[in-house]
Amino acid sequence: MEYVDGIKLSEVIAGDDPKYNKILIADRIVRSYFQQLSIDGFFHADPHPGNIFVTEDNAICYIDFGMMGSLDEEFRQDLAELMIYFSDRNIDGLINQLIRMDILNEKNRHQHFKKRP
């Protein structure tokens, strides 16, 4: 680790300093995390607002790498398909993908995912 000249994201969220563009920062964090999960397969496993610093130019910097995770190519592909079903609001596809990923099984109650009349 090295010194990061910035402030914790939690301070940016709580504050109202106009030099911090909260929408841009949020966009960068989401893009960064999707990059980690879907492309790199290696991710920061504890990304709370105290573990993300923001510099004066609205760059984000993760700190505290004590918890990291990795995803293999097959799981990243499964996760991408899951996100497509989610964004398309395809409940049947979502349920089938969760079953394929062995997240849902016979013991889980699939009807909780179905829209109730």
C-alpha positions in Angstrom: 0.0 0.0 0.0 1.0 3.6 -0.4 -0.2 7.0 0.6 -3.4 8.1 -1.1 -4.0 11.8 -1.3 -7.8 11.7 -1.0 -10.7 11.3 1.5 -12.9 8.4 2.4 -15.9 7.9 0.2 -18.0 8.0 3.4 -16.8 11.6 3.9 -17.7 12.5 0.3 -21.2 11.0 0.8 -21.8 12.9 4.0 -20.3 16.2 2.8 -21.4 18.7 0.2 -18.1 19.8 -1.2 -18.8 20.8 -4.8 -15.4 19.6 -6.1 -16.7 16.0 -5.6 -19.1 15.0 -8.3 -21.1 12.2 -6.6 -22.7 11.0 -9.8 -19.4 10.7 -11.5 -17.9 8.9 -8.5 -20.8 6.5 -8.3 -20.5 5.8 -12.0 -16.7 5.1 -11.6 -17.3 2.8 -8.7 -19.9 0.8 -10.5 -17.9 0.5 -13.6 -14.8 -0.4 -11.6 -16.6 -3.1 -9.7 -18.2 -4.6 -12.9 -14.7 -4.6 -14.5 -13.3 -6.5 -11.5 -16.2 -9.0 -11.4 -16.9 -9.6 -15.1 -13.6 -9.1 -16.9 -10.7 -9.3 -14.4 -12.2 -12.1 -12.2 -10.3 -10.6 -9.3 -12.1 -8.3 -6.9 -12.0 -6.3 -3.7 -14.2 -8.3 -1.3 -14.8 -5.5 1.2 -15.7 -2.3 -0.8 -17.5 -0.3 1.8 -17.3 3.5 1.8 -14.4 3.5 4.4 -12.3 1.3 2.0 -12.7 3.6 -1.0 -10.8 6.9 -1.2 -11.7 9.7 -3.6 -9.1 12.1 -4.9 -9.7 15.8 -5.7 -10.1 14.9 -9.4 -12.9 12.4 -8.5 -10.7 9.3 -9.1 -11.5 6.3 -6.9 -8.9 4.3 -5.0 -9.5 1.1 -3.2 -7.6 0.5 0.0 -7.4 -2.3 2.5 -6.8 -5.4 0.4 -7.2 -7.9 3.3 -10.2 -9.5 1.7 -9.9 -10.2 -2.0 -11.8 -12.7 -4.2 -11.5 -14.4 -7.6 -14.0 -15.8 -10.1 -13.1 -18.3 -12.8 -14.1 -17.8 -16.4 -17.1 -20.2 -16.2 -18.6 -18.3 -13.2 -18.0 -14.9 -14.8 -19.9 -16.2 -17.9 -22.8 -17.5 -15.7 -22.9 -14.2 -13.8 -23.0 -12.2 -17.1 -26.0 -14.3 -18.3 -27.7 -13.8 -14.9 -27.3 -10.0 -15.3 -28.8 -10.2 -18.8 -31.8 -12.1 -17.5 -32.1 -9.6 -14.6 -31.9 -6.5 -16.8 -34.4 -8.1 -19.3 -36.8 -8.8 -16.3 -36.9 -12.4 -17.6 -37.9 -14.2 -14.4 -38.0 -17.7 -15.9 -34.5 -17.2 -17.4 -33.3 -15.8 -14.1 -34.6 -18.8 -12.2 -33.2 -21.3 -14.7 -29.8 -19.6 -14.6 -29.8 -19.7 -10.8 -30.6 -23.4 -11.0 -27.8 -23.9 -13.6 -25.4 -22.1 -11.2 -26.6 -24.4 -8.3 -27.7 -21.4 -6.3 -31.3 -22.6 -6.4 -32.2 -26.2 -6.1 -35.2 -28.5 -5.3 -35.1 -27.4 -1.6 -35.3 -23.7 -2.5 -38.8 -22.3 -3.1 -38.8 -20.9 -6.7 -42.3 -19.5 -6.4 -40.8 -16.6 -4.3 -39.3 -15.3 -7.5 -42.6 -15.4 -9.4 -44.9 -12.4 -9.6 -47.9 -12.9 -7.4 -51.4 -12.2 -8.9 
